Amino acid sequence: RGIRKEGDVLVAVVGLPNSGKTRFINMLCGTSFKESEIPYSTTEPLTAVCDYGGAKIQLVEIPAFFRRQDIAIAKISDSVVVVARSDEEVREVLRILEENRVRKPVISFTWNMGK
């Protein structure tokens, strides 16, 4: 059930439930993964590949369950993007990553998604 690296860079997209991870990937990659306001509706990792200046960037959404097998994807990624609705959520996700010994470059993206 693993994720195979496709492209030049593998980026794990992590966040708490309903933080907008799926919307973030849909916006960046032009995909149409189902977005839901129901917490924990993404149950398996979602993957999409975007082209950025000739580089293929693979984004993988890590479900908010933070299961060991999903965290393993973040551990093999080249970097991590934290998608959050507040600075407090960013801190919570960073704590979870630290507890799971995910030591990758992290970029945080905070938004309110018009809510």
Secondary structure, DSSP 4 states (H G I P E B T S, - for coil): ------SSEEEEEE-STTSSHHHHHHHHH---PPP-SSTT---S-EEEEEEETTEEEEEEEPPTT--HHHHHHHHHSSEEEEEESSHHHHHHHHHHHHHTT--S-EEEEE--TT-
